[in-house]
Amino acid sequence: MNITSLDELKKHIDLTEDEKDFDEGRNGLPILISDSIMSLMSSQAIRRQFVPSSAEQSDALGNLDPLMEVEHTASERLIHRYRNRAALLMTDCCFAYCRHCFRRRFTATEQGPISDREIEDVCSYLTVHGEIKEVLLTGGDMFTLSDSRLDVILSRLKAARKDIIYRLCTRALLSNPSRFTDRLFDVIGKNSEGAPYVLMTQFNHADEITKQAKDIVLRFLQLGIPAYNQAVLLRGVNDSVDEQERLANTLMDARIKPYYLFQGDFVNGTGHLRVPLSRGLEIEKELRLRLSGLAMPQYTLDLPEGGGKVILTKDYLVGRNEDGWIFESPYGGIRHYPEDI
């Protein structure tokens, strides 16, 4: 049974004072913790991501739409913020609610699954906007929808634009691995004509990557669907070089490419989980010495006020003189590279 209240949660774990002081009567993200996550609750890193704290109700620095998604809404469920890609909000539901959720303006607001009319509006928009090459199927979690509903949606999207790469964005490999049935993979497989799907997972800590999750990834790979991971840098969860190294290597072992490591957005209720940017840059610098290029995620900030994504990394370019360019080596010392070859 899913946990939806502090009273239910108290029956399973001992709560800290900050957790006990969470006010369920205030507006905000409700409690929802799945059985699968409860089975992993001995991991403090997982617990911190799903058990609410009073700290999130005293955060006044952020807002509910720091990326200005509302302003870039092309139809009721389609966000077109970047020229060549868009995000489709399939549903506001998830199998569990992450306390670092950046889309609190929409998640768990009882708006429900995308309707037939909304799907037709999206398909019409995609048909006339050929510049869109990728669409993120997100929300919420798309896999909270039934197999039959997903069949309808995927078939309509493919009928509208077979050339679009559709990203299947999900946290369900952690929150509800039993969702990935033979029937679900049949639905995905029958709607795979045209450009490929890409599986976009969110694993923030190595403890989240279970044997079940690895087996699910393998099923996607067998359908020709590659897997990429988007992690969020979270205070008290994965804000150390050792944990980020372990996460990256565990992802690679699970055949998942570490893609993004996101700096936390300025969303109300998430301040206690955000990591200072200076600390994030220190972690990124050290990771480059420990990880291969394949295992290294892009440390990325989604700029406030809809400014877009920027890659954060230490700048090894020191300067330039009459002989060419001057670089600092990650391993120490200075190196020169000529302008004219």
Disulfide bonds with the S-S distance in Angstrom:
none
